[in-house]
Amino acid sequence: LKHRESAELTCFADDNQHLFVHDGAIGGGVVKLLQEEQGFPLFHLETNYVQDQGIGQAAENFVAGAKGYVRKKIQFSRSGKGQLQTRTYKSYADEISALMSTIHEILARDDTQKIAILTRHDREAQRVERVLRAKGYGAHMASRATPIWEFPGAILVLDLLDLLFDQAKPQQLMNILTSFGISHSLTQILFREGLVSEKWLAEGAPIPKGLDLPKNVFSELQLVRSRLTKPYEILVKQQAPSRDVFKSIVFDLLQSLGEEAKRDALIATEFVLSFDGKVKDLPSVARKTFSDFSKDKPVVVSPVHTSQGLACDVVIIPFVSEGMFPFTGYTSIGKDMHHDRRLMYQAITRSKHQIILSCHGEPSPFMDELKALFSQVSH
């Protein structure tokens, strides 16, 4: 576009462009790139707009020392003092149970209230979403959590279903074979030499003839074929329930998966086993499922990184525990206090009136810090 004489480009960047550096956003990188170019109008928004003065001041003081945060003028829409509550529970189950009770109490007291439940990650948001649906809040809830079907372990579950019902495409069969331990290079060779995914199990899982493979590699390939064809034969010849056959294949597959993919596959398997309809139809239904971004529901569940633009009466931030917020699970970069400080700022500034922080086990150091800051602005 730059080299077309007729094109005019304007860059708009989120005014908190450094918030999500570890969650896939590239806003800051784009701005830096365009600053090095010529001929691009670049605008900087000079003011942050915050609902409650007390919340805004405490949030600004909390994030002030975070590396990369862009301090700006603040304009408040109301002169409130902001309310912060912190709650600690013994177990995850206790915290979830208390979360459900809190939602019920708030809506019973005033059903016009809007509640946001903001979590550090998509997976925590998915767990809360599942519990809410089980408790009957499905019709009253909007979710911004990434659908489980977008995670590798869950995608593999859908691929297995398609394979069982003779609907698998080449990429899906490749995904299954590599997940069962066949190397990616060997799967490419198999398809290059004529492997066909369509009705592969129905035709006995044939392997292209004439392959010159080492004996141990050929044995591994035959073992994977056996692990897939035997359950399929049970499904077809003995008319066993498809859910039972699917479950046996998944639990066999889980032995080959890493912990993260295994967790996603188990969640997806739970969806399959509870699916109200024909199991063979689930892959097409799941792939059409997107997050519900409706603004009309009283309860919104969202990971912090997709909470931009939310403004709710009450913001509940669960799982603010040591190791979770700030998060210590990044294998390559370790704990990044600056990043998590910016995320917490994003979460608490979604509230108009009240914030509830909760945890189980050891509380995050953020909880005591925020209690002190809110205490200062309330006097």
Secondary structure, 3 states (H helix, E strand, C coil): CCCCCCCCCCECCCCCCCCCCCCCCCHHHHHHHHHCCCCCCECCCCEEEEEEHHHHHHHHHHHCCCCCCCCCEEEEEECCCCEEEEEEECCHHHHHHHHHHHHHHHHHHCCCCCEEEEECCHHHHHHHHHHHHHCCCHHHEEECCCCHHHCHHHHHHHHHHHHHCCCCCHHHHHHHHHHCCCCHHHHHHHHHCCCCCCCCCCCCCCCCCCCCCCHHHHHHHHHHHHHHHHHHHHHHHCCCCHHHHHHHHHHHHHHHCCHHHHHHHHHHHHHHHHCCCCHHHHHHHHCCCCCCCCCCCCEEEEEHHHCCCCCEEEEEECCCECEECCECCCCCCCCCHHHHHHHHHHHHCCEEEEEEEEEECCECHHHHHHHHHHHHHCC
